[in-house]
């Protein structure tokens, strides 16, 4: 390559080949931090309710306060990642996450815990899109699909450790120590992040769309506030009505504002041009229904095992391991296969398999022995379905965006996944009838199966297998 040609290359570059192993390790560990927090908290919800009070509403907000800030600010984080570089943004996110974890551990009330959980979501939002964008920038073709599969599999170790170790901690020394547990990976990961020598950034964005960020936070937060608080205050409450109206208005205003910013400065919070890519649009539609279903199942099943069947926290953690074990066992292999054959039918088959698993859980009744013929086989099929579709989905969505917008593309997809999950958790009170019960579990599983079936149909009809690149799998 001539010096003139080299000078004409864009500023955005992928990490050097020698950095690839380190990049993958950093992406896995950073995602481990965020995943560990999500998986640990579910098994602690009954203990949190016992000590801090507040009923199902506090349990919902302990989950959703984190998801609201994570799901809405992840869009801002994607822009920051592209503007300032993945490594810097991951570092900032880990620091914020660690501080928030300490505040969660010492929270004297449900209100303080909820605020600290929201702060954890801010840290998670900074980490999530940057970690995956590093992989997208570092790997190409079949190597990229394989790397995403490895990232999916190994970052899932957090979900394995979370319920089991979290359950032991909750039963042994108290729920507060689970937040100390989530802070430990932060201290390990930050020094490794700083060793990534080649930065990935794009200098084209002049600014961050702050108005768009406010509209996203108010829109998502308002709708979720209304959905959760209606259980306690009723649909006619001024607080509920105001939250839903304000949130809905902000969401309605979001798209035209983004179009205006795109025309004026070229630096919107969500680059709407990404949706011109068929697989990006269809993949995100599938993400909306699939991840909404998954958010529902893990929240409801974990509560059901403890509050209806009376499982100790550590036993509930073990009982909900099958999906994660399936994900860990199959993701790398599925990633390689989808890189070779394309993502379409993997994305269609996975949600369909998981939907059958959800329907199997309709066999659960008041007898805890029913775990062996209802919940266990159901969760195994859910796990097989997740493992079949999650890596192909990620590859299809991010493989369809330009490399210099990988941060924004990852942020959009992650935001849709998180928002879908938080909305279904917010609606859990409607399906459960205010308290966890056998009938409530059955209603939730029917909703989950319908959402998964919708994701399967959308993927089968809409996803296209792109021609494979010549890049070898490494």
C-alpha positions in Angstrom: 0.0 0.0 0.0 1.4 3.4 -0.9 1.8 6.2 1.6 -0.9 8.2 -0.2 -3.3 5.3 0.0 -2.5 4.8 3.7 -3.2 8.4 4.3 -6.6 8.1 2.7 -7.7 5.3 5.0 -10.4 6.2 7.5 -9.4 6.9 11.0 -11.5 4.0 12.3 -9.4 0.8 12.4 -9.8 -2.6 13.8 -7.5 -3.7 16.6 -4.3 -5.3 15.5 -4.2 -9.1 15.0 -2.0 -9.4 18.1 -4.7 -7.7 20.2 -7.5 -10.1 19.2 -7.2 -12.5 22.1 -7.0 -9.6 24.6 -9.9 -7.9 22.9 -12.0 -11.1 23.2 -11.0 -11.6 26.9 -11.8 -7.9 27.7 -15.2 -8.2 26.0 -16.1 -11.4 27.9 -15.0 -10.1 31.3 -16.8 -6.7 30.8 -20.0 -8.5 29.8 -19.5 -10.9 32.7 -19.8 -8.0 35.2 -23.1 -6.9 33.7 -24.5 -10.5 33.4 -23.5 -11.5 36.9 -25.4 -8.6 38.4 -28.6 -9.5 36.4 -28.5 -13.2 37.3 -27.6 -12.7 41.0 -30.4 -10.2 41.8 -33.3 -12.5 40.8 -32.5 -15.1 43.5 -32.2 -12.3 46.1 -35.6 -10.7 45.5 -37.6 -12.6 48.2 -34.9 -11.8 50.8 -34.9 -8.1 49.7 -38.7 -8.1 50.1 -38.5 -9.6 53.6 -36.0 -7.1 54.9 -36.9 -3.9 53.1 -40.6 -4.5 52.5 -42.6 -3.0 49.6 -44.0 -6.2 48.2 -44.0 -7.1 44.5 -43.6 -3.5 43.5 -40.1 -3.2 45.2 -39.1 -6.5 43.6 -40.1 -5.3 40.2 -38.3 -2.0 40.6 -35.2 -3.7 41.9 -35.0 -5.4 38.5 -36.4 -2.6 36.3 -34.6 0.4 37.8 -31.5 -1.2 36.4 -33.1 -2.1 33.1 -34.6 1.4 32.6 -31.2 3.2 32.7 -29.5 0.4 31.0 -32.0 0.2 28.2 -32.4 3.9 27.6 -28.8 5.1 28.2 -27.3 2.3 26.2 -28.2 4.4 23.1 -26.1 7.3 24.4 -23.3 4.9 25.3 -23.2 3.6 21.7 -22.6 7.1 20.4 -20.0 7.8 23.1 -18.3 4.6 22.2 -18.0 5.6 18.6 -16.9 9.1 19.5 -14.4 8.6 22.3 -13.4 5.0 21.8 -14.5 1.6 23.2 -11.7 1.2 25.7 -12.3 4.6 27.4 -16.1 4.1 27.6 -15.8 0.5 29.0 -13.4 1.8 31.7 -15.8 4.6 32.7 -18.7 2.1 32.8 -16.8 -0.3 35.0 -15.9 2.4 37.5 -19.6 3.6 37.7 -20.8 0.1 38.1 -18.4 -0.7 40.9 -19.4 2.4 42.9 -23.1 1.7 42.4 -22.6 -1.9 43.6 -21.1 -0.7 46.9 -24.1 1.6 47.4 -26.5 -1.3 46.7 -24.7 -3.3 49.4 -25.2 -0.7 52.1 -28.7 0.5 51.0 -30.8 1.2 54.2 -34.1 1.2 52.3 -35.9 0.0 49.2 -35.8 3.6 47.8 -32.0 3.8 48.1 -31.5 0.4 46.7 -33.6 1.3 43.6 -31.6 4.5 43.0 -28.4 2.6 43.3 -29.7 -0.1 40.9 -30.5 2.7 38.4 -26.8 3.9 38.8 -25.7 0.3 38.1 -27.7 0.5 34.9 -25.7 3.6 33.9 -22.5 1.7 34.3 -23.9 -1.3 32.4 -25.1 0.9 29.6 -21.5 2.2 29.1 -20.0 -1.3 29.1 -22.4 -3.3 27.0 -22.3 -1.9 23.4 -18.6 -1.1 23.7 -17.7 -4.7 24.6 -19.5 -6.2 21.6 -18.3 -3.4 19.3 -14.7 -4.3 20.1 -15.3 -7.8 18.8 -17.1 -6.6 15.7 -14.2 -4.2 15.0 -11.5 -6.9 15.6 -12.9 -9.8 13.7 -14.2 -10.4 10.2 -16.3 -13.0 8.3 -16.4 -16.5 9.8 -13.9 -15.4 12.5 -16.3 -12.8 13.7 -19.2 -15.3 14.0 -17.0 -17.7 15.9 -15.7 -14.9 18.2 -19.3 -13.7 19.0 -20.2 -17.3 19.8 -17.2 -17.6 22.2 -18.2 -14.3 23.7 -21.8 -15.5 24.2 -20.7 -18.8 25.7 -18.1 -17.6 28.1 -19.9 -14.4 29.2 -22.8 -16.8 30.1 -20.6 -18.2 32.9 -21.9 -15.1 34.8 -25.4 -16.5 34.5 -24.1 -19.9 35.7 -22.3 -18.5 38.7 -24.9 -15.9 39.5 -27.9 -18.0 40.6 -25.9 -20.6 42.4 -23.3 -18.5 44.2 -25.8 -15.8 44.7 -28.2 -18.3 46.3 -25.5 -19.6 48.6 -24.6 -16.0 49.6 -28.2 -15.0 50.2 -28.9 -18.1 52.4 -25.5 -17.9 54.2 -24.5 -14.3 54.9 -27.3 -12.2 53.5 -28.5 -10.6 50.2 -26.3 -7.5 50.6 -23.2 -9.5 49.9 -24.3 -10.3 46.4 -23.5 -6.7 45.4 -20.0 -7.0 46.9 -19.7 -10.2 44.8 -20.6 -8.2 41.6 -18.0 -5.6 42.3 -15.1 -8.1 42.3 -14.9 -8.7 38.5 -14.6 -4.9 38.1 -11.3 -4.8 39.9 -10.0 -7.6 37.7 -11.2 -6.2 34.4 -10.1 -2.6 34.5 -6.4 -3.3 34.3 -6.9 -5.6 31.4 -9.0 -3.1 29.5 -6.2 -0.6 29.8 -3.8 -3.0 28.0 -5.8 -2.9 24.7 -3.3 -0.9 22.7 -5.2 -0.1 19.6 -8.2 2.2 20.1 -11.4 2.0 18.0 -13.1 5.3 17.4 -14.7 7.4 14.8 -14.3 11.2 14.7 -17.2 12.0 12.4 -19.7 12.7 15.1 -19.6 16.3 16.3 -21.6 15.9 19.4 -23.9 13.6 21.4 -27.6 13.9 21.0 -28.6 15.0 24.5 -32.2 15.9 23.7 -32.7 12.5 22.1 -31.2 10.9 25.3 -33.6 12.8 27.5 -36.6 11.7 25.3 -35.4 8.1 25.5 -35.0 8.1 29.3 -38.3 9.9 29.9 -40.1 7.8 27.4 -38.9 4.4 28.6 -38.9 5.4 32.3 -42.4 7.0 32.2 -44.0 4.0 30.6 -42.3 1.5 33.0 -43.2 3.6 36.0 -46.9 3.6 35.0 -47.0 -0.1 34.3 -45.4 -1.1 37.6 -47.2 1.4 39.8 -50.6 0.6 38.4 -50.5 -2.6 40.5 -50.3 -0.6 43.7 -52.2 2.6 42.7 -54.6 1.5 40.0 -54.9 2.5 36.4 -56.9 5.6 37.3 -54.2 7.1 39.6 -52.9 10.5 38.5 -49.4 9.3 39.0 -50.0 6.3 36.7 -51.9 8.3 34.1 -49.3 11.1 34.1 -46.4 8.7 33.8 -47.9 6.8 30.9 -49.0 10.0 29.0 -45.6 11.7 29.5 -43.7 8.6 28.6 -45.8 7.9 25.6 -45.5 11.5 24.4 -41.7 11.4 24.7 -41.5 8.1 22.7 -43.7 9.5 20.0 -41.5 12.6 19.8 -38.3 10.6 19.7 -38.4 9.5 16.0 -39.1 12.9 14.5 -36.4 14.4 16.7 -33.9 11.8 15.5 -34.8 12.5 11.9 -34.3 16.3 12.5 -30.9 15.7 14.1 -29.9 13.4 11.4 -30.6 16.0 8.7 -29.1 18.9 10.7 -25.8 17.4 12.1 -25.5 13.8 11.1 -25.1 12.8 14.8 -28.4 11.3 16.0 -28.7 9.2 19.1 -30.0 6.4 16.9 -28.7 6.5 13.3 -31.9 5.7 11.6 -30.1 4.9 8.4 -29.0 1.6 10.0 -32.6 0.4 9.6 -32.2 0.5 5.8 -30.3 -2.8 6.2 -32.9 -5.5 6.0 -31.3 -7.9 8.5 -30.8 -5.0 11.0 -34.4 -4.1 10.9 -35.8 -7.7 11.0 -33.3 -8.8 13.6 -34.3 -6.0 15.9 -38.0 -6.9 15.5 -37.2 -10.4 16.4 -35.1 -9.2 19.4 -38.1 -7.2 20.7 -40.4 -10.2 21.0 -37.8 -12.9 21.9 -36.0 -10.9 24.7 -39.4 -9.7 26.0 -40.3 -13.4 26.5 -36.9 -14.2 28.1 -37.2 -11.3 30.6 -40.6 -12.6 31.6 -39.6 -16.3 32.1 -36.5 -15.7 34.3 -38.2 -13.2 36.6 -41.4 -15.2 37.0 -39.9 -18.7 37.3 -37.3 -17.6 39.9 -40.0 -16.1 42.1 -42.3 -19.0 41.6 -39.7 -21.5 42.8 -39.0 -19.6 46.0 -42.4 -18.1 46.9 -44.8 -20.9 45.8 -42.6 -24.1 45.9 -40.5 -22.8 48.9 -37.1 -23.6 47.4 -34.2 -22.0 49.2 -32.3 -19.3 47.2 -29.4 -21.6 46.4 -31.7 -24.4 45.3 -33.7 -22.0 43.1 -30.3 -20.9 41.6 -29.4 -24.5 40.7 -32.9 -25.2 39.4 -32.7 -22.3 36.9 -29.3 -23.3 35.5 -30.3 -25.5 32.5 -30.7 -22.6 30.0 -27.3 -21.2 30.8 -25.7 -24.6 30.6 -27.2 -25.1 27.2 -26.0 -21.7 26.1 -22.5 -22.3 27.3 -22.3 -25.7 25.7 -23.7 -24.8 22.3 -23.1 -21.2 21.5 -19.6 -21.5 20.0 -20.6 -24.4 17.8 -23.8 -22.7 16.7 -21.8 -19.5 16.0 -19.5 -21.4 13.7 -22.4 -23.2 11.9 -24.3 -19.9 11.4 -21.1 -18.3 10.0 -21.0 -21.1 7.5 -24.7 -21.5 6.6 -26.2 -18.2 7.5 -28.4 -17.1 10.5 -31.9 -17.3 9.1 -33.0 -20.8 10.0 -31.1 -20.8 13.3 -33.0 -17.6 14.3 -36.3 -19.2 13.3 -35.8 -22.6 14.9 -34.4 -21.3 18.2 -37.5 -19.3 19.4 -39.8 -22.1 18.2 -37.9 -24.6 20.4 -38.0 -22.2 23.4 -41.8 -21.7 22.9 -42.3 -25.4 23.3 -40.3 -25.2 26.5 -42.5 -22.5 27.8 -45.7 -24.5 27.1 -44.2 -27.5 29.0 -44.1 -25.4 32.1 -47.9 -25.3 32.0 -47.7 -28.7 33.6 -46.4 -27.2 36.9 -48.8 -27.3 39.8 -48.6 -26.8 43.6 -46.4 -29.9 44.0 -42.6 -29.0 44.0 -41.9 -32.5 42.7 -43.4 -31.3 39.5 -40.1 -29.5 38.8 -38.8 -32.8 37.3 -41.5 -33.2 34.6 -42.5 -29.5 34.0 -40.0 -26.8 34.8 -36.8 -28.8 34.2 -37.7 -30.1 30.7 -39.2 -26.7 29.9 -36.0 -24.8 30.9 -33.9 -27.3 29.0 -35.8 -26.6 25.8 -35.7 -22.8 26.5 -32.0 -23.1 26.9 -31.6 -25.1 23.7 -33.7 -22.5 21.9 -31.7 -19.5 23.2 -28.4 -21.2 22.3 -29.7 -21.9 18.8 -30.7 -18.3 18.0 -28.7 -15.8 20.1 -25.3 -15.9 18.3 -26.9 -16.0 14.8 -29.2 -13.1 15.8 -26.2 -11.0 17.1 -24.2 -11.8 14.0 -27.1 -11.0 11.6 -27.8 -7.6 13.2 -24.2 -6.4 13.7 -22.9 -8.0 10.5 -25.3 -5.7 8.6 -23.9 -2.4 9.9 -20.8 -0.5 8.9 -17.8 -1.2 11.1 -17.5 2.5 12.1 -21.1 2.4 13.4 -20.7 -0.9 15.3 -21.0 0.9 18.6 -24.3 2.5 17.7 -25.6 -0.7 16.0 -24.7 -2.8 19.1 -26.3 -0.1 21.3 -29.6 -0.2 19.4 -29.9 -3.9 19.5 -29.0 -4.1 23.2 -31.4 -1.3 24.0 -34.2 -3.1 22.3 -33.4 -6.3 24.1 -33.2 -4.6 27.5 -36.3 -2.5 27.0 -38.3 -5.5 25.9 -37.3 -7.4 29.1 -38.1 -4.5 31.4 -41.5 -3.9 29.9 -42.5 -7.6 30.4 -41.2 -7.5 33.9 -43.2 -4.3 34.5 -46.3 -6.1 33.2 -45.6 -9.1 35.4 -48.0 -7.8 38.0 -50.8 -7.9 35.5 -50.2 -11.5 34.5 -49.5 -12.7 38.0 -52.5 -10.9 39.5 -50.4 -9.1 42.2 -48.8 -12.2 43.7 -46.9 -15.2 42.4 -49.1 -18.3 42.0 -49.6 -21.4 39.8 -52.2 -19.7 37.7 -50.0 -16.6 37.4 -47.1 -18.8 36.2 -49.3 -20.4 33.6 -50.5 -17.0 32.2 -46.9 -15.8 32.0 -45.8 -18.9 30.1 -48.6 -18.6 27.6 -47.6 -15.0 26.9 -43.9 -16.0 26.7 -44.7 -18.8 24.2 -46.7 -16.4 22.0 -43.8 -13.8 22.0 -41.3 -16.5 21.1 -43.5 -17.9 18.3 -43.7 -14.3 16.9 -39.9 -14.0 16.9 -39.6 -17.3 15.1 -42.0 -16.2 12.3 -40.4 -12.8 11.9 -37.0 -14.4 11.5 -38.1 -17.1 9.1 -39.9 -14.6 6.8 -37.6 -11.6 7.1 -33.9 -12.6 7.6 -31.7 -13.1 4.6 -28.5 -15.1 4.6 -25.7 -12.8 3.3 -22.9 -14.2 1.1 -20.1 -15.4 3.3 -16.9 -13.4 3.3 -13.6 -15.0 2.4 -12.0 -14.2 5.7 -10.9 -17.5 7.3 -12.1 -18.6 10.6 -9.3 -18.2 13.2 
